[in-house]
Amino acid sequence: MSTERADKVLRQQLVALLRGGNAHMPFDQAIADFPMEHINTRPPEVPYTFWHLLEHIRIAQWDILDFIHNTNYKPLKWPEGYWPDPETEADPDEWVKTINTFRADLNALVTLAENPATDLTAELPHAAGYTVLREILVVADHNAYHIGEFAILRQVMGLWPGQS
């Protein structure tokens, strides 16, 4: 396989990982028809709500996108910087904003992965040992984990359409 072909295949595979599917549930499938009256519900033995979980996914993804682009990157404080305040509740507009911002940032990562000018394996200028490739893989892994968690919590709570 030529280097050019290998690069194209790698980029396609990264986009597939980011978008979900195959072995991972896509984001849009996990949130489809989610009942608005449960966005602030805490499943049993879980310290956060469904909205908190989506907001965490959004914040973490945004943080990695910022890390890739921002040479003056400052890490958020763990864990509070990566989760909304436990007492904060979302309204339907905030829920939609979280989803739309997640999608926009995901699209920015997809664009980065697809762009042949993006050197996937070069070290980030401000972070020795870190590459765009690594960061895309971290986002894909983190998103898949928590999107799966969201889907399982929906199942536990009986919140899938047709589930009683």
Backbone as a printed PyTorch tensor [residue, N CA C, xyz], in Angstrom:
tensor([[[  0.8600,  -1.1780,   0.0000],
         [  0.0000,   0.0000,   0.0000],
         [  0.9010,   1.2330,   0.0000]],

        [[  0.5680,   2.1790,  -0.8320],
         [  1.3620,   3.4020,  -0.9120],
         [  1.1770,   4.2330,   0.3580]],

        [[  2.1370,   5.0960,   0.6160],
         [  2.0540,   5.9870,   1.7770],
         [  0.8310,   6.8790,   1.6780]],

        [[  0.5600,   7.3700,   0.4690],
         [ -0.6120,   8.2300,   0.2670],
         [ -1.9040,   7.4710,   0.5690]],

        [[ -1.9800,   6.2420,   0.0980],
         [ -3.1750,   5.4070,   0.3450],
         [ -3.2990,   5.0830,   1.8380]],

        [[ -2.1980,   4.7660,   2.4870],
         [ -2.2140,   4.4630,   3.9220],
         [ -2.6870,   5.6720,   4.7220]],

        [[ -2.2310,   6.8490,   4.3330],
         [ -2.6540,   8.0760,   5.0150],
         [ -4.1600,   8.2800,   4.8660]],

        [[ -4.6690,   8.0590,   3.6570],
         [ -6.1040,   8.2240,   3.4010],
         [ -6.9210,   7.2320,   4.2250]],

        [[ -6.4850,   5.9890,   4.2680],
         [ -7.1910,   4.9590,   5.0340],
         [ -7.1640,   5.2950,   6.5230]],

        [[ -6.0130,   5.7150,   7.0250],
         [ -5.9140,   6.0950,   8.4390],
         [ -6.9020,   7.2070,   8.7670]],

        [[ -6.9560,   8.2150,   7.9390],
         [ -7.8720,   9.3380,   8.1770],
         [ -9.3340,   8.8810,   8.1400]],

        [[ -9.6600,   8.0110,   7.2030],
         [-11.0290,   7.4820,   7.1320],
         [-11.3740,   6.6940,   8.3950]],

        [[-10.4360,   5.9070,   8.8750],
         [-10.6730,   5.1140,  10.0820],
         [-10.8240,   6.0080,  11.3150]],

        [[-10.0580,   7.0680,  11.3890],
         [-10.1900,   8.0070,  12.5100],
         [-11.5600,   8.6670,  12.5010]],

        [[-12.0150,   9.0690,  11.3350],
         [-13.3450,   9.6810,  11.2220],
         [-14.4150,   8.6750,  11.6380]],

        [[-14.2770,   7.4350,  11.2080],
         [-15.2460,   6.4020,  11.5940],
         [-15.2610,   6.2170,  13.1100]],

        [[-14.1030,   6.2230,  13.7400],
         [-14.0410,   6.1170,  15.2050],
         [-14.7190,   7.3010,  15.8720]],

        [[-14.4520,   8.4990,  15.3770],
         [-15.0540,   9.6930,  15.9670],
         [-16.5690,   9.6960,  15.8180]],

        [[-17.0570,   9.2680,  14.6880],
         [-18.4960,   9.3090,  14.4140],
         [-19.2650,   8.2010,  15.1330]],

        [[-18.5750,   7.1410,  15.5290],
         [-19.2650,   6.0150,  16.1560],
         [-19.8350,   5.1010,  15.0970]],

        [[-20.4590,   4.0480,  15.5540],
         [-20.9660,   3.0380,  14.6470],
         [-20.1160,   1.7940,  14.7590]],

        [[-20.4350,   0.8000,  13.9480],
         [-19.7720,  -0.4970,  14.0310],
         [-19.8860,  -1.0180,  15.4610]],

        [[-18.8120,  -1.0870,  16.1950],
         [-18.8490,  -1.6250,  17.5570],
         [-19.2940,  -0.5960,  18.5950]],

        [[-19.4460,   0.6620,  18.1970],
         [-19.8040,   1.7230,  19.1410],
         [-21.0920,   2.4160,  18.7090]],

        [[-21.9620,   2.6670,  19.6720],
         [-23.2050,   3.3730,  19.3730],
         [-22.9000,   4.8300,  19.0240]],

        [[-23.4260,   5.3240,  17.9180],
         [-23.2310,   6.7400,  17.5920],
         [-23.9540,   7.6440,  18.5980]],

        [[-23.4110,   8.8120,  18.8030],
         [-23.9720,   9.7950,  19.7250],
         [-25.4450,  10.0500,  19.4370]],

        [[-25.7660,  10.3180,  18.1740],
         [-27.1490,  10.6710,  17.8320],
         [-28.1250,   9.5330,  18.1150]],

        [[-27.6880,   8.3130,  17.9780],
         [-28.5500,   7.1790,  18.3160],
         [-28.7700,   7.1040,  19.8280]],

        [[-27.7350,   7.3560,  20.6020],
         [-27.8460,   7.2800,  22.0630],
         [-28.8010,   8.3250,  22.6240]],

        [[-28.8380,   9.4980,  22.0090],
         [-29.6710,  10.5840,  22.5530],
         [-31.0270,  10.7020,  21.8730]],

        [[-31.2560,   9.9230,  20.8130],
         [-32.4910,  10.0460,  20.0270],
         [-33.7290,   9.8640,  20.8970]],

        [[-34.6650,  10.7850,  20.7440],
         [-35.9590,  10.7130,  21.4360],
         [-35.8200,  10.6330,  22.9520]],

        [[-34.7640,  11.2350,  23.4830],
         [-34.6060,  11.2080,  24.9410],
         [-35.7110,  12.0610,  25.5670]],

        [[-36.4080,  11.5400,  26.5680],
         [-37.5100,  12.2920,  27.1760],
         [-37.0070,  13.4910,  27.9880]],

        [[-37.4340,  14.6750,  27.5780],
         [-36.9580,  15.9110,  28.2050],
         [-37.2210,  15.9520,  29.7080]],

        [[-38.2640,  15.2940,  30.1580],
         [-38.5680,  15.3230,  31.5920],
         [-37.5310,  14.5560,  32.4180]],

        [[-36.5850,  13.8780,  31.7510],
         [-35.5650,  13.1110,  32.4780],
         [-34.1470,  13.6580,  32.3050]],

        [[-33.9920,  14.8230,  31.6980],
         [-32.6280,  15.3280,  31.4970],
         [-31.9150,  15.6020,  32.8100]],

        [[-32.6710,  15.8740,  33.8800],
         [-32.0780,  16.1370,  35.1950],
         [-32.2770,  14.9780,  36.1680]],

        [[-32.6370,  13.8140,  35.6590],
         [-32.8100,  12.6240,  36.4940],
         [-31.4480,  12.0110,  36.7890]],

        [[-31.2670,  11.5990,  38.0510],
         [-30.0790,  10.8490,  38.4470],
         [-30.4680,   9.3700,  38.5330]],

        [[-29.8670,   8.5280,  37.7130],
         [-30.1470,   7.0990,  37.8480],
         [-29.7090,   6.6000,  39.2330]],

        [[-30.2480,   5.4830,  39.6810],
         [-29.8940,   4.9650,  41.0010],
         [-28.3840,   4.7570,  41.1430]],

        [[-27.8590,   5.1950,  42.2830],
         [-26.4370,   5.0260,  42.6240],
         [-25.4940,   5.7750,  41.6840]],

        [[-26.0040,   6.7600,  40.9570],
         [-25.1870,   7.5610,  40.0360],
         [-25.2190,   9.0050,  40.5310]],

        [[-24.0600,   9.6430,  40.7290],
         [-24.0370,  10.9890,  41.3070],
         [-24.3090,  12.1180,  40.3170]],

        [[-24.6510,  11.7960,  39.0800],
         [-24.8770,  12.8310,  38.0780],
         [-26.1140,  12.4960,  37.2540]],

        [[-26.6080,  13.5330,  36.5770],
         [-27.8050,  13.4010,  35.7510],
         [-27.4140,  13.0530,  34.3110]],

        [[-28.4230,  12.7810,  33.5080],
         [-28.1690,  12.5250,  32.0880],
         [-27.5390,  13.7520,  31.4330]],

        [[-28.0360,  14.9430,  31.7750],
         [-27.4290,  16.1500,  31.2000],
         [-25.9960,  16.3250,  31.6880]],

        [[-25.7380,  16.0850,  32.9810],
         [-24.3630,  16.1830,  33.4850],
         [-23.4280,  15.3020,  32.6560]],

        [[-23.8730,  14.0870,  32.3520],
         [-23.0370,  13.1560,  31.5940],
         [-22.7570,  13.6850,  30.1830]],

        [[-23.7900,  14.1730,  29.5030],
         [-23.5600,  14.7420,  28.1680],
         [-22.6650,  15.9700,  28.2290]],

        [[-22.8600,  16.7860,  29.2380],
         [-22.0370,  17.9910,  29.3810],
         [-20.5830,  17.6030,  29.6620]],

        [[-20.3660,  16.5510,  30.4380],
         [-19.0070,  16.0570,  30.6830],
         [-18.3460,  15.6200,  29.3720]],

        [[-19.0790,  14.8730,  28.5600],
         [-18.5380,  14.4340,  27.2700],
         [-18.1750,  15.6530,  26.4230]],

        [[-19.0620,  16.6380,  26.3990],
         [-18.8270,  17.8500,  25.6190],
         [-17.5980,  18.5990,  26.1180]],

        [[-17.5010,  18.7850,  27.4380],
         [-16.3720,  19.5320,  28.0100],
         [-15.0560,  18.8200,  27.7060]],

        [[-15.0090,  17.5130,  27.9160],
         [-13.7700,  16.7640,  27.6840],
         [-13.3480,  16.8410,  26.2190]],

        [[-14.3050,  16.7040,  25.3210],
         [-13.9970,  16.7870,  23.8910],
         [-13.4910,  18.1830,  23.5300]],

        [[-14.1700,  19.2210,  24.0430],
         [-13.7380,  20.5960,  23.7810],
         [-12.3320,  20.8260,  24.3290]],

        [[-12.0660,  20.3000,  25.5250],
         [-10.7630,  20.4890,  26.1540],
         [ -9.6500,  19.8930,  25.2900]],

        [[ -9.8860,  18.7350,  24.7310],
         [ -8.8640,  18.1200,  23.8820],
         [ -8.6980,  18.9030,  22.5830]],

        [[ -9.7810,  19.3840,  22.0250],
         [ -9.6920,  20.2290,  20.8340],
         [ -8.8870,  21.4950,  21.1480]],

        [[ -9.1380,  22.0830,  22.3020],
         [ -8.3780,  23.2560,  22.7430],
         [ -6.9030,  22.8980,  22.9230]],

        [[ -6.6370,  21.7490,  23.5210],
         [ -5.2630,  21.2850,  23.7290],
         [ -4.5210,  21.1560,  22.4010]],

        [[ -5.1950,  20.6540,  21.3890],
         [ -4.5690,  20.4860,  20.0740],
         [ -4.1910,  21.8390,  19.4730]],

        [[ -5.0930,  22.8090,  19.5710],
         [ -4.9240,  24.0790,  18.8540],
         [ -4.2430,  25.1900,  19.6450]],

        [[ -4.3570,  25.1720,  20.9360],
         [ -3.9680,  26.3190,  21.7560],
         [ -2.5700,  26.1310,  22.3370]],

        [[ -1.6180,  26.9020,  21.8250],
         [ -0.2490,  26.7890,  22.3400],
         [ -0.1300,  27.3300,  23.7610]],

        [[ -1.1280,  28.0600,  24.2150],
         [ -1.1590,  28.5530,  25.6000],
         [ -2.1660,  27.7680,  26.4430]],

        [[ -2.4100,  26.5270,  26.0740],
         [ -3.3890,  25.6780,  26.7480],
         [ -3.1270,  25.6040,  28.2500]],

        [[ -4.2100,  25.7300,  28.9900],
         [ -4.1780,  25.5520,  30.4450],
         [ -5.1730,  24.4470,  30.7800]],

        [[ -4.7080,  23.3720,  31.4090],
         [ -5.6380,  22.2840,  31.7230],
         [ -6.6990,  22.7230,  32.7230]],

        [[ -7.8640,  22.1340,  32.5700],
         [ -8.9350,  22.3610,  33.5300],
         [ -8.5890,  21.6220,  34.8140]],

        [[ -9.1530,  22.0640,  35.9120],
         [ -8.9180,  21.3970,  37.1900],
         [ -9.7490,  20.1140,  37.2390]],

        [[ -9.0920,  19.0220,  37.6320],
         [ -9.7740,  17.7290,  37.7140],
         [-10.2890,  17.5080,  39.1240]],

        [[-11.5010,  17.0270,  39.2930],
         [-12.4740,  16.6830,  38.2600],
         [-13.4630,  17.8030,  37.9520]],

        [[-13.5040,  18.8150,  38.8230],
         [-14.5880,  19.8090,  38.7110],
         [-14.5980,  20.5870,  37.4020]],

        [[-13.4590,  20.7560,  36.7680],
         [-13.4340,  21.4700,  35.5010],
         [-14.0470,  20.6900,  34.3490]],

        [[-14.1800,  19.3920,  34.5350],
         [-14.6800,  18.5270,  33.4640],
         [-16.1240,  18.0830,  33.6580]],

        [[-16.7350,  18.5310,  34.7260],
         [-18.1340,  18.1940,  35.0180],
         [-18.8640,  19.4560,  35.4330]],

        [[-20.1500,  19.5680,  35.0930],
         [-20.9230,  20.6970,  35.6250],
         [-21.1070,  20.5210,  37.1300]],

        [[-21.4060,  21.6070,  37.7950],
         [-21.6870,  21.5420,  39.2300],
         [-22.7850,  20.5110,  39.4730]],

        [[-22.6160,  19.6350,  40.4630],
         [-23.6080,  18.5820,  40.7050],
         [-25.0200,  19.0910,  40.9760]],

        [[-25.1380,  20.3180,  41.4470],
         [-26.4660,  20.8660,  41.7560],
         [-27.1040,  21.5880,  40.5690]],

        [[-26.3440,  21.7930,  39.5040],
         [-26.8730,  22.5070,  38.3420],
         [-27.8330,  21.6220,  37.5640]],

        [[-28.9630,  22.2110,  37.2040],
         [-29.9250,  21.5250,  36.3520],
         [-30.0000,  22.2500,  35.0170]],

        [[-30.2940,  21.4850,  33.9920],
         [-30.4230,  22.0490,  32.6470],
         [-31.8930,  22.2140,  32.3030]],

        [[-32.1600,  23.2140,  31.4740],
         [-33.4920,  23.3220,  30.8820],
         [-33.3740,  22.7830,  29.4500]],

        [[-34.4820,  22.6480,  28.7460],
         [-34.4000,  22.1000,  27.3810],
         [-33.4490,  22.8710,  26.4600]],

        [[-33.3680,  24.1850,  26.6200],
         [-32.4480,  24.9600,  25.7810],
         [-30.9940,  24.5960,  26.0740]],

        [[-30.6670,  24.4060,  27.3440],
         [-29.2980,  24.0320,  27.7230],
         [-28.9650,  22.6310,  27.2010]],

        [[-29.9280,  21.7310,  27.2790],
         [-29.7630,  20.3760,  26.7440],
         [-29.4060,  20.4390,  25.2560]],

        [[-30.1790,  21.2120,  24.4950],
         [-29.9480,  21.3510,  23.0560],
         [-28.6030,  22.0310,  22.8000]],

        [[-28.2650,  23.0220,  23.5960],
         [-26.9750,  23.7110,  23.4400],
         [-25.8150,  22.7320,  23.6580]],

        [[-25.9100,  21.9020,  24.6880],
         [-24.8720,  20.8990,  24.9460],
         [-24.7130,  19.9840,  23.7370]],

        [[-25.8240,  19.5000,  23.2160],
         [-25.7970,  18.5820,  22.0720],
         [-25.2170,  19.2680,  20.8380]],

        [[-25.6710,  20.4710,  20.5470],
         [-25.1950,  21.1780,  19.3530],
         [-23.7250,  21.5440,  19.4500]],

        [[-23.2760,  21.9250,  20.6380],
         [-21.8630,  22.2630,  20.8150],
         [-21.0000,  21.0130,  20.7040]],

        [[-21.4730,  19.9070,  21.2820],
         [-20.7620,  18.6360,  21.1260],
         [-20.5960,  18.3070,  19.6420]],

        [[-21.6810,  18.4080,  18.8880],
         [-21.6350,  18.0890,  17.4540],
         [-20.6760,  19.0140,  16.7040]],

        [[-20.7010,  20.2970,  17.0250],
         [-19.8160,  21.2550,  16.3470],
         [-18.3510,  20.9270,  16.6250]],

        [[-18.0330,  20.6270,  17.8830],
         [-16.6490,  20.2880,  18.2250],
         [-16.2370,  18.9530,  17.6020]],

        [[-17.1590,  18.0030,  17.5600],
         [-16.8710,  16.7270,  16.9020],
         [-16.5900,  16.9600,  15.4180]],

        [[-17.3850,  17.8010,  14.7840],
         [-17.1540,  18.1180,  13.3720],
         [-15.8100,  18.7950,  13.1650]],

        [[-15.3910,  19.6290,  14.1120],
         [-14.0690,  20.2620,  14.0170],
         [-12.9650,  19.2060,  14.0800]],

        [[-13.1340,  18.2030,  14.9280],
         [-12.1510,  17.1210,  15.0080],
         [-12.1560,  16.2810,  13.7320]],

        [[-13.3270,  16.0280,  13.1860],
         [-13.4310,  15.2820,  11.9270],
         [-12.7260,  16.0520,  10.8110]],

        [[-12.9720,  17.3490,  10.7400],
         [-12.3210,  18.1880,   9.7250],
         [-10.8050,  18.1270,   9.8770]],

        [[-10.3360,  18.1770,  11.1100],
         [ -8.9030,  18.0870,  11.3870],
         [ -8.3550,  16.7410,  10.9050]],

        [[ -9.0620,  15.6680,  11.2180],
         [ -8.6160,  14.3270,  10.8150],
         [ -8.6220,  14.1640,   9.2990]],

        [[ -9.6040,  14.7290,   8.6370],
         [ -9.7330,  14.5840,   7.1780],
         [ -8.7360,  15.4350,   6.3950]],

        [[ -8.2560,  16.4940,   6.9970],
         [ -7.4160,  17.4550,   6.2920],
         [ -6.0270,  16.8630,   6.0290]],

        [[ -5.6600,  16.6610,   4.7640],
         [ -4.3400,  16.1040,   4.4630],
         [ -3.1920,  16.9830,   4.9640]],

        [[ -3.4570,  18.2440,   5.2170],
         [ -2.4130,  19.1350,   5.7330],
         [ -2.1510,  18.9080,   7.2230]],

        [[ -3.0430,  18.2130,   7.9040],
         [ -2.8360,  17.9120,   9.3210],
         [ -1.8280,  16.7810,   9.4320]],

        [[ -0.6960,  17.0730,  10.0620],
         [  0.3010,  16.0320,  10.3090],
         [ -0.1240,  15.2940,  11.5720]],

        [[ -0.6910,  14.1430,  11.3850],
         [ -1.2570,  13.3900,  12.5040],
         [ -0.2130,  12.9070,  13.5000]],

        [[  1.0160,  12.7010,  13.0490],
         [  2.0280,  12.0950,  13.9140],
         [  3.0910,  13.0580,  14.4310]],

        [[  3.0350,  14.3090,  14.0190],
         [  3.9930,  15.2930,  14.5320],
         [  3.6290,  15.6560,  15.9690]],

        [[  4.6430,  15.8580,  16.7920],
         [  4.3800,  16.3070,  18.1580],
         [  3.7360,  17.6820,  18.1280]],

        [[  2.8040,  17.8910,  19.0400],
         [  2.2270,  19.2270,  19.1810],
         [  3.3380,  20.1530,  19.6460]],

        [[  3.4200,  21.3600,  19.0950],
         [  4.5380,  22.2520,  19.4110],
         [  4.6480,  22.5930,  20.8980]],

        [[  3.5470,  22.5430,  21.5950],
         [  3.5210,  22.9360,  23.0030],
         [  3.3900,  21.7450,  23.9520]],

        [[  3.4840,  20.5080,  23.4020],
         [  3.2690,  19.3300,  24.2460],
         [  4.0900,  18.1540,  23.7220]],

        [[  5.3220,  18.0670,  24.1720],
         [  6.2080,  16.9890,  23.7330],
         [  5.5730,  15.6280,  24.0190]],

        [[  5.6400,  14.7530,  23.0230],
         [  5.1100,  13.4070,  23.1800],
         [  3.6450,  13.2630,  22.8130]],

        [[  2.9710,  14.3580,  22.5480],
         [  1.5480,  14.3320,  22.2060],
         [  1.3770,  14.6840,  20.7350]],

        [[  0.4870,  13.9470,  20.0690],
         [  0.2250,  14.1670,  18.6500],
         [ -1.2720,  14.3480,  18.4240]],

        [[ -1.6190,  14.8770,  17.2730],
         [ -3.0320,  14.9810,  16.9030],
         [ -3.6420,  13.5810,  16.8430]],

        [[ -2.9030,  12.6240,  16.3200],
         [ -3.3970,  11.2490,  16.2570],
         [ -3.7650,  10.7470,  17.6480]],

        [[ -2.8810,  10.9150,  18.5990],
         [ -3.1560,  10.4630,  19.9630],
         [ -4.4020,  11.1350,  20.5160]],

        [[ -4.5190,  12.4250,  20.3200],
         [ -5.6510,  13.1670,  20.8840],
         [ -6.9710,  12.7480,  20.2390]],

        [[ -6.9610,  12.4930,  18.9460],
         [ -8.1800,  12.0100,  18.2880],
         [ -8.5720,  10.6450,  18.8450]],

        [[ -7.5880,   9.7790,  19.0580],
         [ -7.8850,   8.4610,  19.6330],
         [ -8.4250,   8.5810,  21.0570]],

        [[ -7.8810,   9.4990,  21.8320],
         [ -8.3810,   9.7180,  23.1990],
         [ -9.8310,  10.1890,  23.1600]],

        [[-10.1410,  11.1430,  22.2830],
         [-11.5240,  11.6250,  22.1640],
         [-12.4520,  10.4860,  21.7640]],

        [[-12.0670,   9.7240,  20.7480],
         [-12.9200,   8.6250,  20.2810],
         [-13.1590,   7.6150,  21.3950]],

        [[-12.1240,   7.2920,  22.1430],
         [-12.2360,   6.3390,  23.2430],
         [-13.1270,   6.8830,  24.3560]],

        [[-12.8760,   8.1110,  24.7630],
         [-13.6560,   8.7350,  25.8400],
         [-15.1200,   8.8680,  25.4420]],

        [[-15.3660,   9.3280,  24.2300],
         [-16.7470,   9.4640,  23.7600],
         [-17.4470,   8.1110,  23.7290]],

        [[-16.7870,   7.0860,  23.1700],
         [-17.4120,   5.7620,  23.0770],
         [-17.7590,   5.2290,  24.4620]],

        [[-16.8640,   5.4090,  25.4030],
         [-17.1030,   4.9350,  26.7710],
         [-18.3530,   5.5840,  27.3610]],

        [[-18.3930,   6.9050,  27.3160],
         [-19.4950,   7.6100,  27.9730],
         [-20.7970,   7.5720,  27.1730]],

        [[-20.7270,   7.4870,  25.8590],
         [-21.9570,   7.3200,  25.0740],
         [-22.5640,   5.9530,  25.3910]],

        [[-21.7240,   4.9400,  25.5130],
         [-22.2040,   3.6290,  25.9350],
         [-22.8010,   3.6720,  27.3290]],

        [[-22.1530,   4.4020,  28.2210],
         [-22.6830,   4.5700,  29.5770],
         [-24.0590,   5.2280,  29.5340]],

        [[-24.1870,   6.2780,  28.7450],
         [-25.4680,   6.9730,  28.6030],
         [-26.5490,   5.9950,  28.1380]],

        [[-26.2280,   5.1800,  27.1350],
         [-27.1960,   4.2160,  26.5980],
         [-27.5830,   3.1760,  27.6440]],

        [[-26.6210,   2.6940,  28.4020],
         [-26.9180,   1.7070,  29.4480],
         [-27.7750,   2.3300,  30.5410]],

        [[-27.4690,   3.5650,  30.9290],
         [-28.2890,   4.2320,  31.9500],
         [-29.7150,   4.4460,  31.4470]],

        [[-29.8770,   4.7480,  30.1820],
         [-31.2340,   4.8380,  29.6020],
         [-31.9520,   3.5040,  29.7590]],

        [[-31.2440,   2.4260,  29.4790],
         [-31.8310,   1.0890,  29.5960],
         [-32.2450,   0.8160,  31.0420]],

        [[-31.3550,   1.1020,  31.9680],
         [-31.6320,   0.8840,  33.3910],
         [-32.8720,   1.6510,  33.8320]],

        [[-33.0190,   2.8630,  33.3110],
         [-34.1340,   3.7310,  33.7080],
         [-35.3910,   3.5180,  32.8610]],

        [[-35.3340,   2.6410,  31.8760],
         [-36.4980,   2.4010,  31.0240],
         [-36.8420,   3.5880,  30.1480]],

        [[-35.8250,   4.2750,  29.6270],
         [-36.0390,   5.5210,  28.8830],
         [-35.8460,   5.3960,  27.3730]],

        [[-35.8150,   4.1770,  26.8590],
         [-35.7890,   4.0040,  25.4100],
         [-37.2230,   3.9720,  24.9070]],

        [[-37.4740,   4.4980,  23.7170],
         [-38.8370,   4.4390,  23.1750],
         [-39.3550,   2.9940,  23.1650]],

        [[-40.5790,   2.8330,  23.6120],
         [-41.1920,   1.5150,  23.6430],
         [-40.8510,   0.6850,  24.8600]],

        [[-39.9480,   1.1990,  25.6950],
         [-39.5600,   0.4790,  26.9020],
         [-40.5150,   0.8680,  28.0170]],

        [[-40.9650,  -0.1010,  28.7990],
         [-41.8810,   0.2530,  29.8900],
         [-41.3020,  -0.0580,  31.2390]]])
